[in-house]
Amino acid sequence: MSLDLKRAASEPITSVDMLVAGFRTAEKPRGEHRLGLEHEKFLYPVGSAKPLPYEGESGVGALLGRLAPGGYTAFRETPESPVIALQRGEATISLEPGGQLELSGSPFRTAREAHAENLGHLQEVKAAAGSLGLSVVFLGYRPTSTTAEMPWMPKTRYLVMRRTLPERGRLALNMMLMTATGQVSLDWADEADCVRKTVVVARLAPLMNALYANSPLVEGKPSGYLSFRNRVWDEVDPTRCGYLPAFFDGSFSYRAYVDWAMDAPLLFLRRNGQYLHPKLTFRQLLKEGFEGQPPDLADWTDHLSTLFPEVRLKKVVEVRGADCVNPAMTGALAALWRGILYDATALDEAERLLPKLSYAEHLAFHDTARREGLEGRLGSRELHRLAAEMVAISRRGLERLDALDAPLLDPLAEVAASGRSPARAVLEAWAQDPRPESVLARFAL
């Protein structure tokens, strides 16, 4: 998401073809394909389950202040505003609405480089957090807090979304304040390559969700889902979340994604240093304009960043379905998708791994995966066996591409072989000692 209140002037949009062409400009030769890793995590005072505010001597803002001398440039919305992000090279440390700390990593050729950057970041954060009496926790959903008690980070965009998104779904605030994820971004060569990769990710996303399910507790008790974080997205905004039907009927294309995106309502428009909220879809904005002016490409870029499907297109393919997990599993996430999507044989094998499901059948598969994790089934097939084969496909792809990345998959292969999603360990920790601070300590860095 954009950090800035300001927006640079850009070219007015005169046709839908301009929006389609924007995806063509993101095409890269295969030799230039890179990947990026994003990792969100929670911050808590050591020994406490109280959400951490921005303010205070040991708040989120103080943590950014401790990190900043490590070669970072601090970012503020205005000269008088609090620091809301740190930038160093192509990496950014930013804040999600409820104070989740996110590293948006640099683009790298290999998964091990992305993993190493994340490990270095976590060591910096651990040292800075420790000096403030804070801990870093790897879970996909806050296990005990409620949205009513959560602080908000001082970012204008989030204050606007706090007003606009709840109009669209009952759990919108839960998504903003209570969830944490890991994501991978990847490149494509041309439209056909983009379509294949996006569709394969969409079809395999439930298996990934089962492997990474790590959010079973809500308000101090089991939710009935091993990935409640994923369940939250059902009630954020059905026009901008979930899966596109075009992923499953053979009709997906750049134009199909543009058409889907244009029918989602605007969450905001940036104008003159303010976030405005016209009650329009992007398609209506393109047809009617706003205050006598057509939208421009900066408006479209903003709009694309407010869409949250399981696999998202911007200038990269974003794989969005994993819960926050520990660093080793997060590194495995980057390796998993590099091996599958960047090796031609692995991509072929991945396309054949699952039966072709209709949109409705896929949604049922998706729900099974987030409820039951690796213990679920797709028809007669056990999900843990399918997940193990997905990991094996990736490993074979990496061994052909770059064998040094393949060992990153070892933790993921162990999870698949065990048949137990990470959430099972969370539930066991809760059963042994349900005190909130005890559960959090079990999954801290």
C-alpha positions, -999 to +999 in steps of 0.1 A: +000+000+000+011+036-006+027+052+024+020+088+013-009+112+016+003+129-016+000+115-051+019+124-082+000+135-112-003+107-137-019+100-171-057+103-172-075+070-180-093+072-214-102+035-219-102+001-202-075-009-226-051+014-207-057-006-176-051-039-194-019-025-209-007-017-174-003-055-168+016-058-200+041-033-188+049-056-159+060-085-181+097-094-177+120-118-195+122-151-176+159-145-169+149-114-149+123-130-127+126-123-090+106-130-059+098-110-028+088-120+007+065-102+031+062-113+067+039-097+093+041-105+130+025-093+163+042-073+191+033-077+227+049-067+260+068-096+275+046-116+298+014-098+287-013-103+261-023-066+261-022-051+226+006-027+220-002+010+212+018+032+190+024+057+218+045+053+249+081+046+259+077+010+249+051+014+221+053+006+184+066+041+176+094+036+201+104+003+185+106+020+151+128+046+168+152+019+180+153+003+146+159+035+126+196+040+133+203+007+114+206+025+081+169+032+076+152+063+064+121+072+085+089+079+067+062+103+079+030+114+062+038+150+070+069+166+087+048+168+119+034+133+118+047+102+136+070+078+119+049+051+102+076+032+082+113+027+077+129+022+043+164+008+035+172+000+000+143-018-016+130-031+018+103-014+039+093-020+075+057-008+078+027-011+102-006-028+096-036-011+113-034-028+146+004-025+150+014-057+132+050-051+120+056-060+084+088-064+064+081-060+026+114-075+014+136-067-015+132-086-048+157-114-051+166-141-076+166-169-050+144-179-020+174-182+002+183-146-003+148-135+006+149-158+036+183-144+047+170-108+045+140-118+067+162-135+092+184-104+094+154-082+099+140-104+127+173-103+145+173-065+144+137-065+156+143-090+184+172-069+197+153-037+195+121-052+210+140-069+238+155-036+248+119-023+252+106-053+270+087-065+239+083-099+222+076-108+186+049-134+181+042-156+151+005-164+148-021-158+121-047-142+144-046-125+178-057-154+201-073-135+229-080-098+221-111-082+207-113-055+181-129-031+206-097-031+227-073-027+198-052+005+193-050+020+158-018+030+141-015+068+131-018+064+094-045+084+075-053+056+051-062+032+079-085+058+096-104+061+063-105+023+058-118+020+094-149+040+083-153+025+048-146-012+050-170-021+078-198-009+055-188-038+033-184-067+058-189-076+094-153-088+100-135-060+082-121-046+114-110-081+124-090-083+092-073-050+097-065-053+134-063-090+143-046-109+114-010-115+103+002-133+072+032-142+050+032-135+013+053-141-018+054-119-049+065-133-082+070-122-118+056-133-151+068-133-187+037-126-208-001-129-204-002-166-210+025-171-183+006-148-159-026-167-164-010-201-159+008-190-127-023-172-112-046-201-119-022-227-105-018-206-073-055-202-070-061-239-074-034-249-050-041-222-024-062-244-001-033-268+002-010-240+011-036-227+036-037-262+052+001-263+054+002-228+070-030-228+091-019-212+123-048-193+137-073-215+156-080-193+186-104-164+188-111-144+219-094-171+240-111-202+227-111-225+197-129-210+167-137-242+148-112-233+121-075-240+120-071-209+100-096-184+113-075-157+096-087-171+063-123-173+075-123-136+083-119-127+046-154-141+039-169-111+057-147-082+046-161-074+012-172-101-013-166-078-042-128-076-035-119-108-017-118-145-023-114-161-057-125-149-092-148-174-109-126-168-140-098-187-122-118-219-127-137-217-159-108-211-184-117-174-189-090-157-168-070-130-185-056-095-179-090-082-191-109-106-168-090-093-138-095-057-148-132-062-153-135-078-118-115-050-102-135-023-118-167-036-102-153-033-067-163-001-048-137+025-041-124+026-006-110+061-012-096+086-036-065+107-028-070+144-036-051+174-023-036+156+006-069+141+017-086+107+015-121+111+000-148+084-002-171+088-032-197+061-033-186+047-067-172+015-082-141+021-102-162+014-133-186+042-123-156+065-116-143+058-151-176+065-167-186+096-146-154+110-134-150+129-101-155+166-096-154+170-134-121+152-139-114+116-151-095+092-129-059+087-136-035+058-134-025+067-099-061+062-089-061+027-105-029+018-087-045+028-054-076+008-062-056-023-071-039-021-036-074-023-019-083-056-035-077-087-015-082-119-035-064-151-025-040-143-054-036-107-065-022-090-096-004-057-094+030-055-111+036-089-096+016-120-087+009-119-049+003-152-032-018-142-001-033-173+016-007-182+043-010-175+080+020-159+098+043-187+109+078-190+122+108-178+102+118-212+088+083-219+075+082-184+061+114-190+041+098-223+029+069-203+015+092-184-008+109-216-019+076-234-024+064-210-050+097-204-067+100-242-073+065-245-086+061-213-107+096-208-121+103-243-134+084-253-165+082-290-156+071-283-120+044-259-133+031-287-156+031-312-127+013-287-104-014-282-130-021-319-129-019-324-091-056-317-084-088-325-103-103-297-122-129-282-098-158-259-105-159-226-087-184-239-062-164-271-057-132-251-051-149-230-025-159-261-006-123-274-009-111-241+004-134-242+034-124-277+043-087-267+042-091-238+065-114-257+089-096-290+091-061-282+078-040-312+067-065-336+083-091-328+057-099-345+024-106-336-011-129-364-022-111-396-012-077-378-011-061-368+022-050-332+021-017-340+039-007-364+011-017-339-016+003-312+002+033-335+005+032-340-033+029-303-039+061-298-018+078-326-037+069-310-070+085-278-058+116-296-046+121-312-080+116-278-096+142-262-073+167-291-079+165-283-116+165-245-111+188-240-082+195-269-058+207-246-030+171-234-025+157-269-020+167-274+017+144-244+026+115-268+019+125-292+047+103-277+074+074-277+051+079-313+041+080-322+078+047-305+084+031-323+054+045-357+065+031-352+100-004-346+088-007-318+114-011-281+105+008-257+128-025-247+144-026-281+162+004-270+183-014-238+191-044-257+203-022-281+224-004-251+240-038-236+249-051-269+263-020-272+285-021-236+297-049-213+285-035-182+300-031-157+271+004-147+280+015-184+281+001-191+247+018-160+232+051-169+248+050-204+232+051-188+198+074-159+203+107-153+186 
